[in-house]
């Protein structure tokens, strides 16, 4: 019986399943989005999100090197590990989790398998998330509304001097006429 076993075996033995997930993860890191079956995409999410979390730089140099080694032992690809730590990690620095997005694409004509696209969230420019916004660390408070109010106040304070300067310039132009 498989009571409480939440691992989707994908119809493969353990070694074959690990190799499949490793290859899918390497391709996802390289291309930032891949199309596969829905079951494989869901299994890949559980495999790659902990690896992406390990890329967040915190701790001493020895701890960071240890994380490199842990990720390499899971992926077995120097190129993918380098890409993960140099390109992906800076973009996800402020994100507390949820680094991947799965979008259902419908069924495949040949075997009617459900297909899905899995992508890294911060690498989709369609939704308008910029690198500058992602580089800022997330501000977390116990009260949900206070950080939003502070952010709005600081944004208003930053734009206020620019608005005053534009109004002063337009007043001077009117006076000159």
C-alpha positions as CSV (number, residue, x, y, z in Angstrom):
1,X,0.0,0.0,0.0
2,X,1.1,3.6,-0.7
3,X,-0.6,5.4,2.2
4,X,0.7,8.9,2.5
5,X,3.2,8.5,-0.3
6,X,3.0,11.8,-2.2
7,X,5.8,11.2,-4.7
8,X,4.6,10.9,-8.3
9,X,6.7,8.0,-9.7
10,X,5.9,9.0,-13.3
11,X,5.9,5.3,-14.2
12,X,9.7,5.0,-13.8
13,X,12.1,3.4,-11.4
14,X,14.0,5.7,-9.0
15,X,17.2,6.1,-11.0
16,X,15.3,6.8,-14.2
17,X,13.0,9.3,-12.5
18,X,15.9,11.2,-10.9
19,X,17.7,11.3,-14.3
20,X,14.5,12.6,-16.0
21,X,14.0,15.4,-13.4
22,X,17.7,16.3,-13.5
23,X,17.6,16.7,-17.3
24,X,14.3,18.7,-17.2
25,X,15.8,21.0,-14.5
26,X,19.0,21.6,-16.5
27,X,16.9,22.5,-19.6
28,X,14.6,24.7,-17.5
29,X,17.6,26.6,-16.1
30,X,19.1,27.0,-19.6
31,X,15.9,28.0,-21.5
32,X,13.9,29.6,-18.6
33,X,10.8,27.7,-19.9
34,X,10.0,24.3,-21.2
35,X,6.9,22.4,-22.5
36,X,6.3,19.0,-21.0
37,X,3.5,16.9,-19.6
38,X,1.5,18.3,-16.7
39,X,2.6,15.4,-14.4
40,X,6.3,16.0,-15.2
41,X,6.0,19.7,-14.7
42,X,4.4,19.3,-11.3
43,X,7.2,16.8,-10.3
44,X,9.8,19.2,-11.7
45,X,8.5,22.0,-9.5
46,X,9.1,20.0,-6.4
47,X,12.6,19.1,-7.5
48,X,13.8,22.5,-8.7
49,X,12.3,25.0,-6.2
50,X,14.5,23.8,-3.2
51,X,17.5,24.0,-5.5
52,X,16.7,27.6,-6.4
53,X,16.2,28.4,-2.7
54,X,19.7,27.2,-2.0
55,X,21.1,29.8,-4.4
56,X,20.1,32.7,-2.2
57,X,23.4,34.2,-0.9
58,X,23.4,34.2,2.9
59,X,26.1,33.1,5.2
60,X,29.9,32.8,5.0
61,X,31.9,31.9,2.0
62,X,32.2,28.3,3.2
63,X,28.4,28.0,3.4
64,X,28.0,29.4,-0.1
65,X,30.5,27.0,-1.5
66,X,28.6,24.2,0.3
67,X,25.4,25.3,-1.4
68,X,27.2,25.2,-4.7
69,X,28.2,21.6,-4.1
70,X,24.8,20.6,-2.9
71,X,23.1,22.0,-6.1
72,X,25.8,20.4,-8.2
73,X,25.2,17.0,-6.7
74,X,21.6,17.3,-7.6
75,X,22.1,18.6,-11.2
76,X,25.5,17.2,-12.2
77,X,26.0,20.1,-14.7
78,X,28.6,22.8,-14.1
79,X,27.0,25.0,-16.7
80,X,23.5,24.8,-15.1
81,X,24.9,25.5,-11.6
82,X,26.9,28.5,-12.9
83,X,23.7,29.9,-14.7
84,X,21.7,29.3,-11.6
85,X,24.0,31.1,-9.2
86,X,25.0,34.0,-11.6
87,X,21.8,34.7,-13.6
88,X,18.8,33.3,-11.8
89,X,19.9,34.0,-8.1
90,X,20.1,37.8,-8.4
91,X,16.6,37.9,-9.9
92,X,14.9,35.8,-7.3
93,X,16.8,37.4,-4.3
94,X,13.7,39.2,-3.0
95,X,11.2,36.4,-3.8
96,X,10.2,34.4,-0.7
97,X,9.3,31.3,-2.8
98,X,7.2,30.2,-5.8
99,X,10.0,30.5,-8.4
100,X,8.1,28.6,-11.1
101,X,4.8,28.9,-12.9
102,X,2.9,26.1,-14.6
103,X,0.6,27.0,-17.4
104,X,-1.7,24.3,-18.8
105,X,-1.6,24.1,-22.6
106,X,-4.2,21.4,-23.4
107,X,-3.9,17.9,-24.7
108,X,-1.2,16.5,-27.0
109,X,-2.8,15.2,-30.3
110,X,-0.8,12.0,-30.4
111,X,-1.6,10.5,-27.0
112,X,-4.0,13.0,-25.4
113,X,-1.5,13.7,-22.6
114,X,-2.1,17.0,-20.8
115,X,0.8,19.3,-21.7
116,X,2.0,22.3,-19.7
117,X,4.6,25.0,-19.9
118,X,6.8,25.4,-16.8
119,X,8.8,28.6,-16.5
120,X,10.8,30.6,-14.1
121,X,8.6,33.4,-12.9
122,X,11.0,36.3,-12.9
123,X,12.1,35.7,-16.5
124,X,8.8,36.3,-18.1
125,X,8.8,39.9,-19.4
126,X,5.1,39.7,-20.5
127,X,4.0,40.4,-16.9
128,X,6.2,43.4,-16.5
129,X,8.4,42.5,-13.5
130,X,11.7,44.4,-13.9
131,X,15.1,43.5,-12.6
132,X,15.4,46.7,-10.5
133,X,12.2,45.8,-8.7
134,X,13.3,42.2,-8.1
135,X,16.7,43.4,-6.7
136,X,15.1,45.1,-3.8
137,X,14.7,42.9,-0.7
138,X,11.2,42.2,0.4
139,X,10.1,44.2,3.4
140,X,8.0,42.1,5.8
141,X,6.0,43.3,8.7
142,X,3.6,41.6,11.0
143,X,0.8,43.9,10.0
144,X,-0.1,43.7,6.3
145,X,-1.2,47.3,5.8
146,X,1.7,49.2,7.3
147,X,4.4,48.3,4.8
148,X,2.0,49.2,1.9
149,X,1.3,52.6,3.5
150,X,5.0,53.3,4.0
151,X,5.7,52.4,0.4
152,X,3.0,54.7,-0.8
153,X,4.2,57.5,1.4
154,X,7.8,57.2,0.3
155,X,6.7,57.0,-3.4
156,X,4.6,60.2,-2.9
157,X,7.5,61.9,-1.1
158,X,9.9,61.0,-3.9
159,X,7.6,62.3,-6.7
160,X,6.5,65.5,-4.8
161,X,9.8,67.4,-5.3
162,X,9.7,66.6,-9.0
163,X,6.1,67.9,-9.3
164,X,7.0,71.1,-7.4
165,X,10.0,71.7,-9.7
166,X,7.8,71.3,-12.8
167,X,5.2,73.6,-11.4
168,X,7.8,76.2,-10.6
169,X,9.3,75.9,-14.1
170,X,5.8,76.4,-15.7
171,X,5.2,79.4,-13.5
172,X,8.5,81.0,-14.5
173,X,7.6,80.4,-18.2
174,X,4.2,82.1,-17.8
175,X,5.9,85.0,-16.0
176,X,8.4,85.4,-18.9
177,X,5.6,85.6,-21.5
